[in-house]
Amino acid sequence: MINQTNAVTFRQNLGEMLNLVQYRHDSVVINKDGKPVAALIDARLFDRIRRMQSRFDALCQRIEAGYAGVAEADAMDEIQAAVDQDRLEQRQRRNG
């Protein structure tokens, strides 16, 4: 579950918030002036996010290298066409 709280309430209830995250594996979004500014999440989830970020960064570098010298608009068109084709194939598999 994702809970939301403001910074003052978070500070006043830090122990309770830590318990929500540690024992219930909830997440807490901390708002300041009505806007989300931080999140308290389970350490295992944070580790997964960091690993995914590393993989995503590596993938972005590979894509960037593969499209070196290609106009951005052309590259974006090609990527969009690949995404559209994949979605079509997934839809066809689902529909038999």
C-alpha positions in Angstrom: 0.0 0.0 0.0 1.2 3.5 -0.7 0.5 6.0 2.1 0.9 9.8 1.7 1.7 12.3 4.4 3.1 15.7 4.7 6.6 16.5 5.9 5.6 17.7 9.4 3.4 14.6 10.1 6.2 12.4 8.7 8.7 13.9 11.1 6.3 13.6 14.1 5.5 10.0 13.3 8.8 8.7 11.9 8.8 5.5 14.1 5.3 4.6 12.9 6.2 5.3 9.3 9.3 3.1 9.6 7.1 0.3 11.0 4.7 0.6 8.0 7.6 0.1 5.6 9.6 -2.5 7.6 6.8 -4.8 8.7 3.9 -4.2 6.2 6.2 -3.4 3.2 4.1 -0.3 2.6 5.6 2.8 1.0 5.2 6.4 2.2 5.2 9.4 -0.1 6.2 12.6 1.7 4.6 15.8 0.4 5.7 19.3 1.0 3.4 22.1 0.0 1.1 19.5 -1.4 3.7 18.1 -3.8 5.5 14.8 -3.5 9.2 15.4 -2.7 10.4 12.0 -1.3 9.4 8.5 -0.6 10.2 6.0 2.1 10.4 2.5 0.7 11.5 -1.0 1.8 15.2 -1.4 1.5 14.8 -4.6 -0.7 12.6 -2.6 -3.1 15.1 0.2 -3.2 17.8 -2.4 -4.0 15.7 -3.7 -6.9 15.1 -0.2 -8.2 18.8 0.5 -8.2 19.6 -2.7 -10.1 16.9 -1.9 -12.6 18.2 1.6 -13.0 21.7 0.2 -13.8 20.2 -2.1 -16.4 18.1 0.7 -17.8 21.2 3.0 -18.0 23.2 0.3 -19.8 20.3 -0.2 -22.3 20.0 3.5 -23.0 23.8 3.6 -23.7 23.4 0.7 -26.1 20.5 2.4 -27.9 22.4 5.7 -28.0 25.4 4.0 -29.5 23.3 2.2 -32.0 21.6 5.4 -33.2 24.8 7.5 -33.3 24.7 9.7 -36.4 21.0 9.2 -37.0 18.7 12.2 -36.8 16.6 12.2 -33.6 13.3 12.4 -35.4 14.2 9.4 -37.6 15.4 7.4 -34.5 12.2 8.2 -32.6 10.1 7.1 -35.7 11.9 3.8 -35.9 11.6 3.2 -32.1 7.8 4.0 -32.3 7.4 1.7 -35.2 9.0 -1.1 -33.3 6.9 -0.5 -30.2 3.7 -0.4 -32.4 4.7 -3.7 -34.0 5.4 -5.4 -30.7 2.0 -4.2 -29.3 0.2 -5.5 -32.4 1.9 -8.9 -32.0 1.0 -9.1 -28.3 -2.6 -8.2 -29.1 -2.7 -10.9 -31.8 -1.3 -13.5 -29.4 -3.9 -12.6 -26.8 -6.8 -12.8 -29.3 -5.7 -16.1 -30.7 
